[in-house]
Amino acid sequence: MHELSLANLTVADAGPLELLDAAAAAGFDSVNMWLVPPPAMAAFNVKCGTTAPVVGNAALIREINARIATTGVSVFEASCGWLSPSFDRSETAPVLDTMAQIGTRRVSVVGWDADRKRLIANLAALCADAAAYGMTVTLEFMPYSAVRTVADTAEVLAAVGAPNLDVLVDALHLARSGGTPADLQLLDPRQIGVLQLCDAPALAPPPEQLRDESVNRRLYPGDGDLPLDALLRALPDDIVIEIESPTVEHAAESIVERARLCAQRSRRFLEEHRAQR
């Protein structure tokens, strides 16, 4: 059985405590928690309320740890910032420290810097800082970012050469970047650390609508046309699966109900996949 993690984007309006509560109610094992607001927050269909920042907030960190202890839901992954041209190592240092305090296992990052040499240098520095806490850095490729494809990702990993750096494969971004499950052969299986699972129609929207699709209009696994069975077969059997499926259909439901629906649909798909093997 895969560890199932609830991605914050599935319930984008959930603060850290609400995210942990929703994950527990839906039976998830862990969460991917935003500690730094994502760049696309203004484009979300759901309205995100103002929540107290976690980084450096000792009282909230204690609450998060108490909730983790009560629910048994851990923080599998969290965001520490973005590899933009203005990336500042000193700004990610307190975020990594907060991650360590709440037991985060992985640091998620996306490359937004078109200067590949600078992006590689900053990613190498982040990996070194994360290694001091025993954390893995996971790079996610997106067709509208500066690291767009599996091939781009393989080149960046080879250039950085950090032992604690691997890749997050998002089913939607793989398809919309023109990739297929077979492209994952460009990576060593040990370099693939996380799968973000969702579904989508086979036909991609226009390029200018890719971000809107990815943050608002995903489908639950099995409800679309992506080659998810082939993707799962191409990945390590013990890979952690983050369910990232923000859907327009259920955007008006409560945070807990959206998490439950996502978990139910995802488990049903995974059970059907296992039955076919």
FIZA-462677 format. One line per field, with one value per residue: residue number from 1; residue in three letters; x, y, z of N, C-alpha, C, O in turn. Coordinates in pm, whole numbers, plus 50000, padded with zeros to 5 digits. Layout:
<nodes>
k: [NUM,...]
r: [ALA,...]
n_xx: [X,...]
n_yy: [Y,...]
n_zz: [Z,...]
ca_xx: [X,...]
ca_yy: [Y,...]
ca_zz: [Z,...]
c_xx: [X,...]
c_yy: [Y,...]
c_zz: [Z,...]
o_xx: [X,...]
o_yy: [Y,...]
o_zz: [Z,...]
</nodes>
This chain:
<nodes>
k: [1,2,3,4,5,6,7,8,9,10,11,12,13,14,15,16,17,18,19,20,21,22,23,24,25,26,27,28,29,30,31,32,33,34,35,36,37,38,39,40,41,42,43,44,45,46,47,48,49,50,51,52,53,54,55,56,57,58,59,60,61,62,63,64,65,66,67,68,69,70,71,72,73,74,75,76,77,78,79,80,81,82,83,84,85,86,87,88,89,90,91,92,93,94,95,96,97,98,99,100,101,102,103,104,105,106,107,108,109,110,111,112,113,114,115,116,117,118,119,120,121,122,123,124,125,126,127,128,129,130,131,132,133,134,135,136,137,138,139,140,141,142,143,144,145,146,147,148,149,150,151,152,153,154,155,156,157,158,159,160,161,162,163,164,165,166,167,168,169,170,171,172,173,174,175,176,177,178,179,180,181,182,183,184,185,186,187,188,189,190,191,192,193,194,195,196,197,198,199,200,201,202,203,204,205,206,207,208,209,210,211,212,213,214,215,216,217,218,219,220,221,222,223,224,225,226,227,228,229,230,231,232,233,234,235,236,237,238,239,240,241,242,243,244,245,246,247,248,249,250,251,252,253,254,255,256,257,258,259,260,261,262,263,264,265,266,267,268,269,270,271,272,273,274,275,276,277]
r: [MET,HIS,GLU,LEU,SER,LEU,ALA,ASN,LEU,THR,VAL,ALA,ASP,ALA,GLY,PRO,LEU,GLU,LEU,LEU,ASP,ALA,ALA,ALA,ALA,ALA,GLY,PHE,ASP,SER,VAL,ASN,MET,TRP,LEU,VAL,PRO,PRO,PRO,ALA,MET,ALA,ALA,PHE,ASN,VAL,LYS,CYS,GLY,THR,THR,ALA,PRO,VAL,VAL,GLY,ASN,ALA,ALA,LEU,ILE,ARG,GLU,ILE,ASN,ALA,ARG,ILE,ALA,THR,THR,GLY,VAL,SER,VAL,PHE,GLU,ALA,SER,CYS,GLY,TRP,LEU,SER,PRO,SER,PHE,ASP,ARG,SER,GLU,THR,ALA,PRO,VAL,LEU,ASP,THR,MET,ALA,GLN,ILE,GLY,THR,ARG,ARG,VAL,SER,VAL,VAL,GLY,TRP,ASP,ALA,ASP,ARG,LYS,ARG,LEU,ILE,ALA,ASN,LEU,ALA,ALA,LEU,CYS,ALA,ASP,ALA,ALA,ALA,TYR,GLY,MET,THR,VAL,THR,LEU,GLU,PHE,MET,PRO,TYR,SER,ALA,VAL,ARG,THR,VAL,ALA,ASP,THR,ALA,GLU,VAL,LEU,ALA,ALA,VAL,GLY,ALA,PRO,ASN,LEU,ASP,VAL,LEU,VAL,ASP,ALA,LEU,HIS,LEU,ALA,ARG,SER,GLY,GLY,THR,PRO,ALA,ASP,LEU,GLN,LEU,LEU,ASP,PRO,ARG,GLN,ILE,GLY,VAL,LEU,GLN,LEU,CYS,ASP,ALA,PRO,ALA,LEU,ALA,PRO,PRO,PRO,GLU,GLN,LEU,ARG,ASP,GLU,SER,VAL,ASN,ARG,ARG,LEU,TYR,PRO,GLY,ASP,GLY,ASP,LEU,PRO,LEU,ASP,ALA,LEU,LEU,ARG,ALA,LEU,PRO,ASP,ASP,ILE,VAL,ILE,GLU,ILE,GLU,SER,PRO,THR,VAL,GLU,HIS,ALA,ALA,GLU,SER,ILE,VAL,GLU,ARG,ALA,ARG,LEU,CYS,ALA,GLN,ARG,SER,ARG,ARG,PHE,LEU,GLU,GLU,HIS,ARG,ALA,GLN,ARG]
n_xx: [50084,50050,50181,49955,49920,49784,49765,49813,49702,49471,49283,49286,49223,49270,49425,49723,49642,49377,49424,49560,49355,49156,49288,49316,49045,48973,49130,49394,49751,49948,50050,50105,50222,50174,50410,50507,50340,50194,50284,50060,49836,49647,49498,49331,49021,48886,48837,49099,49149,49293,49566,49763,50115,50333,50608,50858,50671,50619,50406,50207,50348,50373,50102,50059,50229,50104,49863,49952,50042,49801,49636,49791,49870,50128,50371,50460,50574,50674,50658,50930,50992,51069,51250,51337,51456,51524,51590,51679,51900,51920,51662,51527,51634,51513,51270,51332,51420,51181,51038,51185,51118,50854,50873,50900,50961,51038,51139,50971,51009,51000,51125,51168,51338,51481,51747,51955,52204,52225,51994,52064,52283,52160,51979,52154,52267,52041,51992,52217,52171,51930,52017,52153,51953,51867,51685,51518,51528,51284,51228,50993,50872,50717,50510,50486,50685,51037,51170,51070,51015,51058,51309,51441,51447,51607,51851,51901,51918,52144,52337,52337,52388,52340,52303,52068,51863,51574,51295,50965,50691,50427,50117,49953,50120,50320,50182,50090,50325,50397,50496,50531,50462,50677,50890,51002,51206,51434,51526,51695,51540,51567,51575,51323,51097,50837,50492,50245,49910,49638,49371,49275,49124,49207,49266,49454,49429,49460,49796,49808,49619,49703,49800,49566,49413,49572,49560,49294,49121,49149,49086,48947,49144,49105,48880,48930,49133,49406,49706,49711,49739,49956,50145,50168,50272,50522,50659,50834,50729,50683,50640,50553,50231,50093,49784,49660,49412,49234,48907,48664,48405,48348,48416,48266,48215,48280,48605,48676,48494,48571,48826,48756,48603,48801,48981,48822,48760,49017,49125,48952,49023,49294,49262,49130,49331,49528,49393,49404,49661]
n_yy: [49880,50222,50512,50769,51106,51423,51688,52037,52199,52069,52138,52431,52653,52586,52637,52548,52394,52330,52183,51955,51851,51797,51605,51400,51339,51236,51016,51023,50967,51159,51503,51755,52057,52405,52636,52865,53103,53002,53105,53122,53186,53397,53318,53114,52932,52893,53091,53210,53248,53481,53363,53302,53338,53055,53024,53076,53120,53045,52967,52874,52671,52495,52427,52298,52076,51953,51885,51706,51502,51425,51348,51175,51227,51312,51562,51533,51672,52007,52351,52570,52798,52960,52896,53155,53439,53615,53461,53403,53281,53328,53383,53143,52996,53029,52909,52643,52572,52589,52388,52164,52166,52082,51830,51779,51590,51634,51888,52089,52230,52463,52555,52879,53039,53159,53170,52927,52848,53001,52910,52642,52674,52796,52596,52392,52509,52521,52248,52175,52317,52197,51938,51954,51932,51680,51649,51584,51738,51813,51848,51993,51968,52181,52271,52543,52661,52729,52492,52261,52000,51637,51582,51830,51831,51607,51697,51914,51784,51625,51822,51949,51739,51656,51436,51438,51525,51494,51408,51531,51390,51504,51404,51553,51767,51622,51518,51756,51879,51749,51504,51147,50844,50678,50851,50878,50704,50843,50915,50795,50540,50584,50852,50946,51069,51134,51106,51306,51276,51292,51356,51431,51577,51439,51627,51913,52242,52576,52714,52945,52890,52685,52709,52782,52550,52370,52459,52480,52308,52029,51673,51395,51101,50861,50973,51099,51116,51068,50868,50696,50440,50332,50517,50466,50208,50266,50370,50353,50090,50154,50424,50741,50878,51177,51327,51546,51722,51958,52043,52192,52110,52046,52270,52433,52286,52194,52216,51974,51796,51807,51695,51437,51341,51345,51157,50922,50884,50859,50636,50440,50435,50352,50099,49969,49982,49819,49575,49514,49441]
n_zz: [50000,49920,50082,50142,50073,50146,49934,49975,49779,49696,49883,49890,50042,50300,50609,50800,51031,50970,50741,50839,51003,50811,50655,50842,50893,50648,50624,50532,50530,50556,50487,50234,50299,50269,50351,50257,50069,49758,49421,49253,49401,49380,49167,49241,49251,49490,49782,49965,50300,50536,50705,50997,50969,50960,50982,51211,51407,51713,51882,51702,51579,51794,51818,51573,51602,51818,51698,51504,51672,51786,51570,51420,51166,50952,50842,50535,50321,50242,50136,50077,49950,49638,49339,49214,49017,49220,49436,49771,49985,50257,50328,50306,50509,50777,50715,50656,50910,51054,50922,51005,51274,51273,51181,50905,50613,50349,50120,49905,49580,49309,48991,48886,48750,48464,48406,48379,48486,48722,48853,48900,49071,49292,49364,49436,49663,49829,49861,50008,50244,50329,50370,50609,50791,50748,50543,50232,49911,49676,49344,49132,48807,48566,48291,48248,48389,48462,48452,48262,48163,48176,48069,48102,48380,48439,48342,48516,48766,48723,48692,48941,49124,49387,49664,49809,49649,49453,49235,49184,49034,48863,48756,48583,48497,48371,48147,48023,47956,47735,47780,47847,48037,47963,47932,48181,48201,48156,48398,48688,48877,49151,49167,49159,49366,49454,49368,49230,49211,48990,48758,48416,48117,47793,47596,47595,47744,47594,47596,47762,47950,48109,48373,48515,48476,48622,48887,48949,48802,48795,48775,48961,49022,48768,48659,48424,48126,48137,48117,48363,48475,48332,48414,48692,48677,48582,48791,49111,49331,49597,49612,49749,49734,49654,49669,49452,49366,49295,49229,49018,49034,49303,49446,49615,49839,50185,50345,50472,50354,50084,50106,50188,49969,49773,49877,49878,49602,49499,49634,49539,49267,49290,49403,49194,49005,49124,49117,48850,48801]
ca_xx: [50000,50122,50146,49876,49938,49689,49833,49742,49628,49339,49200,49379,49184,49297,49547,49793,49564,49263,49476,49583,49225,49089,49359,49280,48905,48962,49211,49527,49864,50034,50010,50201,50175,50235,50463,50526,50227,50229,50270,49931,49726,49546,49421,49251,48877,48843,48888,49190,49145,49422,49607,49888,50231,50387,50753,50898,50557,50637,50276,50141,50427,50330,49968,50075,50285,50000,49765,50018,50042,49663,49577,49879,49901,50258,50399,50551,50643,50633,50726,51017,51015,51068,51378,51318,51580,51553,51607,51769,51926,51896,51517,51479,51691,51413,51163,51384,51420,51041,51007,51245,51046,50728,50901,50887,51060,51080,51128,50928,51056,50975,51220,51107,51448,51522,51894,51975,52324,52190,51898,52138,52363,52071,51925,52262,52277,51925,52013,52316,52106,51832,52090,52189,51837,51831,51569,51533,51469,51212,51206,50876,50872,50586,50528,50491,50795,51166,51208,50940,50996,51142,51445,51495,51470,51723,51970,51924,51964,52282,52424,52346,52461,52322,52243,51936,51775,51503,51194,50822,50623,50285,50056,49904,50231,50387,50105,50081,50457,50420,50562,50458,50530,50803,50997,51062,51328,51546,51566,51718,51423,51595,51559,51180,51062,50697,50394,50121,49812,49510,49336,49240,49091,49322,49294,49507,49380,49565,49907,49782,49523,49758,49806,49430,49376,49646,49526,49149,49034,49191,48984,48990,49203,49008,48768,48974,49193,49551,49748,49754,49784,50092,50231,50194,50360,50656,50715,50864,50609,50663,50642,50447,50139,50019,49664,49645,49298,49134,48807,48560,48277,48323,48482,48180,48204,48370,48740,48675,48421,48656,48931,48694,48571,48927,49035,48737,48778,49155,49139,48880,49107,49413,49219,49104,49463,49592,49318,49441,49802]
ca_yy: [50000,50348,50621,50870,51238,51524,51811,52157,52256,52006,52221,52545,52751,52530,52668,52426,52312,52278,52081,51833,51798,51740,51483,51297,51301,51161,50895,51035,50940,51275,51619,51849,52181,52530,52728,52988,53110,52972,53220,53125,53196,53491,53255,53003,52949,52904,53211,53176,53344,53522,53278,53345,53269,52950,53037,53154,53140,52936,52920,52795,52548,52403,52377,52202,51952,51890,51825,51589,51397,51381,51286,51077,51272,51379,51655,51464,51766,52146,52444,52663,52915,52933,52925,53269,53517,53685,53363,53449,53168,53368,53383,53005,52936,53013,52818,52509,52549,52561,52255,52065,52165,52009,51694,51767,51501,51679,52029,52098,52352,52476,52647,52989,53123,53119,53160,52789,52841,53055,52818,52524,52715,52817,52467,52322,52570,52478,52107,52171,52363,52096,51820,51975,51889,51545,51656,51571,51843,51752,51945,51966,52033,52229,52321,52689,52707,52729,52350,52229,51863,51535,51600,51946,51791,51517,51781,51991,51692,51586,51938,51975,51626,51643,51307,51456,51589,51406,51467,51508,51373,51540,51340,51654,51840,51531,51514,51887,51914,51666,51382,51021,50763,50623,50951,50866,50625,50936,50931,50677,50523,50641,50997,50979,51060,51160,51117,51380,51205,51353,51320,51546,51536,51418,51750,52019,52376,52660,52735,53050,52840,52569,52732,52775,52409,52297,52499,52483,52226,51889,51572,51287,50988,50771,51047,51163,51037,51056,50726,50681,50302,50322,50599,50393,50095,50317,50429,50257,50038,50212,50569,50813,50942,51295,51349,51690,51722,52063,52031,52294,52046,52044,52385,52495,52199,52227,52163,51832,51718,51796,51598,51304,51303,51320,51031,50813,50862,50816,50497,50353,50419,50273,49961,49916,49963,49699,49458,49486,49399]
ca_zz: [50000,49915,50173,50073,50131,50095,49890,50017,49667,49689,49971,49889,50143,50433,50680,50842,51124,50894,50650,50918,51045,50694,50618,50940,50872,50522,50632,50472,50619,50570,50407,50175,50361,50225,50451,50181,49975,49619,49331,49182,49497,49333,49060,49292,49254,49629,49846,50074,50409,50592,50816,51060,50913,51045,50998,51327,51498,51810,51932,51598,51563,51902,51782,51464,51658,51899,51605,51447,51774,51809,51451,51358,51030,50952,50732,50443,50235,50259,50047,50149,49866,49494,49276,49125,49003,49345,49544,49876,50075,50396,50352,50320,50630,50884,50670,50679,51054,51093,50869,51094,51401,51260,51134,50760,50552,50217,50082,49765,49516,49165,48930,48810,48703,48328,48404,48425,48569,48854,48914,48947,49187,49406,49404,49507,49796,49906,49897,50116,50367,50369,50417,50749,50869,50707,50456,50087,49828,49565,49236,49050,48677,48519,48155,48244,48475,48393,48439,48202,48118,48239,48020,48174,48519,48442,48324,48638,48871,48692,48715,49085,49179,49532,49698,49871,49551,49361,49148,49201,48906,48867,48639,48490,48436,48278,48023,47957,47904,47617,47822,47868,48138,47912,47949,48313,48188,48157,48537,48771,48965,49284,49158,49158,49507,49486,49261,49255,49130,48955,48621,48332,47980,47705,47522,47681,47714,47536,47690,47861,48050,48178,48518,48568,48483,48724,49024,48972,48717,48786,48800,49050,48947,48706,48599,48300,48019,48149,48125,48502,48501,48278,48498,48815,48646,48553,48912,49218,49396,49730,49604,49821,49640,49700,49590,49424,49276,49315,49124,49012,49070,49447,49507,49716,49956,50295,50335,50511,50254,49965,50135,50190,49832,49705,49927,49833,49458,49475,49680,49446,49148,49321,49421,49060,48942,49182,49071,48710,48792]
c_xx: [50088,50083,50070,49886,49841,49766,49748,49657,49488,49238,49277,49346,49210,49429,49609,49712,49443,49307,49498,49452,49153,49155,49324,49138,48889,49049,49345,49634,49944,49980,50132,50149,50249,50283,50494,50414,50270,50207,50131,49812,49614,49455,49331,49102,48824,48908,48973,49186,49285,49454,49741,50004,50287,50533,50786,50789,50555,50504,50206,50218,50391,50193,49976,50128,50186,49898,49824,50014,49902,49608,49661,49914,50031,50268,50505,50637,50591,50714,50811,51041,51024,51200,51358,51450,51621,51571,51714,51783,51897,51748,51463,51529,51589,51299,51208,51385,51280,50999,51061,51168,50913,50747,50887,50999,51117,51052,51087,50968,51026,51072,51151,51214,51495,51673,51932,52097,52296,52091,51969,52220,52276,52010,52030,52277,52161,51941,52112,52253,52006,51901,52129,52077,51794,51711,51608,51467,51408,51175,51086,50888,50730,50604,50533,50594,50925,51225,51081,50911,51080,51286,51513,51535,51592,51853,52003,51976,52109,52379,52442,52423,52448,52254,52103,51841,51707,51388,51054,50762,50475,50221,50009,50020,50310,50315,50108,50217,50491,50486,50469,50527,50663,50919,51066,51185,51453,51602,51600,51596,51443,51582,51414,51126,50915,50614,50279,50017,49685,49476,49296,49194,49217,49364,49337,49442,49489,49674,49879,49682,49577,49762,49666,49384,49443,49607,49377,49071,49086,49069,49038,49049,49098,48893,48805,49041,49344,49589,49801,49801,49926,50189,50266,50287,50503,50728,50746,50738,50579,50659,50527,50362,50070,49899,49644,49535,49197,49035,48704,48429,48246,48386,48399,48166,48302,48508,48743,48606,48502,48768,48875,48661,48697,48985,48954,48760,48918,49176,49068,48963,49226,49378,49192,49236,49530,49523,49356,49581,49816]
c_yy: [50125,50436,50724,51002,51336,51651,51932,52215,52194,52084,52351,52650,52702,52582,52540,52337,52251,52168,51949,51770,51732,51610,51369,51247,51214,51036,50902,51008,51066,51389,51682,51987,52301,52609,52864,52994,53082,53093,53233,53150,53288,53429,53142,53034,52965,53028,53170,53286,53379,53434,53328,53270,53168,52975,53130,53177,53025,52880,52832,52666,52447,52345,52272,52070,51879,51820,51701,51472,51340,51301,51173,51111,51351,51479,51589,51565,51907,52233,52541,52792,52871,52975,53031,53342,53588,53589,53410,53337,53203,53367,53241,52941,52923,52920,52674,52475,52516,52423,52147,52055,52090,51873,51673,51680,51555,51827,52034,52232,52346,52580,52752,53081,53074,53112,53025,52777,52890,52963,52697,52557,52733,52686,52386,52377,52526,52333,52095,52214,52259,51972,51833,51934,51747,51541,51641,51689,51778,51860,51901,52040,52069,52289,52472,52746,52707,52589,52279,52080,51766,51553,51719,51905,51702,51596,51859,51900,51652,51700,51967,51864,51607,51510,51319,51535,51485,51482,51433,51499,51400,51485,51442,51725,51751,51531,51647,51938,51833,51534,51264,50945,50706,50721,50940,50776,50713,50956,50795,50661,50582,50792,51040,50959,51066,51158,51203,51328,51287,51302,51446,51493,51517,51546,51860,52153,52455,52688,52838,53006,52721,52589,52723,52630,52341,52336,52493,52368,52084,51799,51469,51173,50892,50841,51113,51065,51023,50909,50692,50540,50282,50402,50525,50275,50140,50368,50322,50216,50104,50364,50629,50887,51059,51312,51499,51705,51830,52062,52143,52237,52057,52162,52448,52409,52243,52166,52014,51747,51702,51694,51455,51255,51266,51185,50912,50781,50807,50672,50401,50329,50330,50126,49895,49891,49838,49572,49417,49429,49248]
c_zz: [50000,50034,50091,50147,50066,50061,49926,49904,49654,49771,49995,49994,50286,50488,50733,50936,51054,50799,50723,50961,50928,50651,50713,50918,50748,50520,50559,50577,50651,50484,50341,50213,50302,50347,50389,50078,49832,49529,49270,49274,49449,49227,49110,49284,49396,49691,49966,50180,50455,50712,50870,50997,51013,51079,51116,51429,51599,51859,51829,51572,51672,51872,51672,51518,51746,51810,51539,51545,51794,51692,51394,51214,51034,50837,50644,50368,50264,50166,50127,50071,49721,49434,49169,49108,49133,49464,49642,49979,50221,50429,50368,50448,50743,50846,50692,50828,51104,51044,50962,51225,51393,51192,50985,50702,50421,50197,49935,49706,49366,49111,48846,48751,48566,48313,48464,48517,48711,48926,48974,49071,49310,49456,49480,49648,49885,49950,50012,50248,50419,50426,50563,50842,50836,50615,50309,50019,49705,49463,49153,48917,48637,48381,48145,48343,48394,48380,48393,48183,48200,48196,48088,48315,48531,48428,48451,48750,48848,48721,48863,49155,49328,49565,49760,49781,49465,49295,49196,49061,48927,48740,48536,48421,48340,48144,47950,47908,47779,47650,47833,47980,48092,47929,48084,48312,48179,48298,48598,48861,49104,49285,49159,49299,49539,49358,49308,49156,49114,48816,48547,48196,47897,47635,47619,47646,47643,47640,47797,47969,48130,48329,48579,48579,48601,48866,49053,48908,48695,48808,48897,48966,48896,48638,48467,48207,48029,48166,48265,48534,48452,48364,48627,48791,48624,48676,49016,49293,49529,49729,49684,49718,49709,49609,49576,49320,49313,49199,49133,49065,49218,49520,49618,49842,50064,50272,50366,50406,50126,49987,50133,50050,49755,49747,49875,49686,49430,49518,49587,49320,49178,49344,49286,48986,48995,49133,48929,48697,48799]
o_xx: [50188,49968,50114,49864,49819,49824,49626,49551,49396,49121,49327,49434,49174,49532,49552,49714,49409,49235,49458,49438,49095,49086,49304,49112,48802,49043,49403,49611,50002,49878,50245,50044,50371,50204,50505,50395,50374,50120,50089,49698,49497,49346,49261,49060,48731,49020,48925,49216,49383,49378,49821,49994,50289,50576,50746,50812,50496,50491,50153,50156,50380,50169,49907,50077,50183,49852,49754,49985,49886,49543,49608,49981,50043,50184,50624,50758,50476,50823,50769,51104,50991,51257,51363,51547,51739,51566,51823,51689,51854,51710,51363,51473,51578,51237,51131,51355,51263,50932,50992,51154,50865,50650,50864,51115,51231,50956,51162,50963,51027,51099,51084,51181,51543,51722,51940,52092,52338,52103,51939,52225,52312,51992,51997,52299,52181,51908,52093,52280,51998,51850,52137,52101,51694,51643,51717,51362,51473,51100,51078,50912,50635,50707,50578,50590,50923,51321,50996,50796,51163,51377,51629,51643,51673,51952,52120,52069,52188,52490,52551,52512,52536,52156,52028,51750,51773,51384,51027,50780,50407,50265,50022,50018,50361,50378,50127,50222,50600,50528,50347,50641,50753,51034,51178,51260,51564,51712,51540,51551,51347,51580,51385,51112,50872,50661,50222,50035,49632,49544,49283,49220,49322,49483,49264,49405,49602,49646,49922,49664,49504,49732,49650,49324,49380,49618,49336,48964,49068,48964,49159,49008,49011,48815,48721,49011,49406,49513,49919,49895,50008,50303,50382,50371,50596,50845,50691,50649,50464,50674,50416,50415,50000,49911,49616,49561,49087,49074,48663,48352,48130,48409,48455,48110,48395,48525,48804,48652,48500,48800,48939,48689,48700,49033,49012,48778,48935,49239,49119,48971,49257,49455,49227,49250,49583,49590,49343,49616,49927]
o_yy: [50132,50435,50763,51009,51332,51714,51931,52273,52260,52095,52377,52728,52770,52573,52433,52214,52134,52070,51844,51648,51624,51514,51256,51127,51127,50958,50798,51024,51078,51374,51665,52029,52299,52644,52964,52896,53132,53176,53344,53136,53260,53480,53080,53148,53040,53064,53103,53402,53315,53429,53387,53150,53192,52951,53247,53246,52920,52759,52727,52562,52328,52226,52170,51963,51756,51710,51601,51359,51220,51198,51083,51032,51446,51481,51590,51547,51923,52197,52588,52884,52758,53076,53002,53311,53617,53632,53451,53303,53118,53352,53221,52840,52815,52859,52591,52363,52427,52350,52050,51946,52038,51808,51561,51696,51525,51883,51988,52335,52239,52680,52721,53191,52962,53054,53011,52704,52827,52942,52655,52479,52691,52667,52320,52300,52498,52298,52013,52154,52236,51908,51732,51905,51698,51439,51681,51736,51697,51952,51787,52161,51997,52352,52526,52864,52688,52569,52243,52038,51806,51540,51711,51941,51719,51566,51869,51938,51645,51677,52005,51890,51548,51475,51221,51602,51397,51605,51322,51589,51327,51517,51420,51741,51800,51543,51651,52031,51846,51461,51277,50978,50688,50678,50989,50772,50664,51009,50694,50761,50626,50854,51160,50846,51011,51201,51178,51336,51344,51214,51553,51378,51573,51571,51895,52175,52407,52687,52821,53077,52662,52497,52663,52592,52263,52253,52501,52334,52026,51844,51456,51152,50847,50777,51177,50946,50969,50832,50663,50522,50223,50361,50523,50244,50062,50406,50212,50299,50110,50426,50575,50951,51042,51311,51570,51700,51799,52078,52183,52306,52076,52156,52511,52455,52320,52076,51936,51638,51595,51616,51364,51140,51167,51108,50812,50665,50718,50595,50292,50216,50240,50038,49779,49792,49759,49472,49301,49376,49196]
o_zz: [50072,50080,49982,50268,49945,50149,49911,49930,49605,49734,50104,50031,50381,50421,50714,50922,51076,50779,50674,50957,50943,50616,50670,50923,50744,50425,50528,50697,50759,50417,50386,50164,50286,50434,50459,50005,49789,49557,49238,49230,49474,49201,49029,49308,49420,49657,50057,50151,50417,50809,50798,50974,51133,51192,51118,51528,51573,51876,51863,51546,51644,51897,51677,51483,51748,51841,51520,51507,51815,51711,51328,51147,51110,50746,50676,50354,50305,50123,50233,50122,49687,49473,49049,49177,49153,49579,49603,50050,50298,50546,50437,50493,50802,50933,50742,50867,51187,51116,50993,51280,51494,51151,50941,50737,50386,50250,49849,49773,49305,49176,48747,48705,48553,48216,48586,48615,48808,49047,49086,49166,49420,49576,49578,49742,50003,50064,50103,50352,50539,50517,50634,50960,50890,50608,50268,50063,49639,49494,49108,48915,48669,48355,48044,48376,48272,48305,48474,48188,48282,48278,48127,48363,48622,48494,48490,48821,48943,48769,48906,49235,49391,49500,49762,49829,49410,49299,49241,48980,48998,48630,48416,48299,48239,48039,47828,47827,47724,47561,47830,48016,48174,47940,48099,48409,48193,48315,48562,48918,49167,49392,49159,49345,49639,49252,49414,49034,49210,48763,48606,48163,47929,47615,47712,47531,47633,47760,47912,48068,48210,48405,48685,48679,48672,48957,49169,48957,48588,48854,48914,48852,48971,48568,48404,48208,47937,48224,48283,48612,48522,48385,48668,48875,48643,48669,49011,49316,49571,49834,49685,49627,49808,49486,49673,49199,49357,49083,49242,49131,49256,49640,49708,49942,50039,50190,50293,50373,50065,49897,50082,50015,49682,49663,49833,49650,49346,49446,49559,49272,49099,49307,49265,48914,48917,49110,48892,48592,48793]
</nodes>
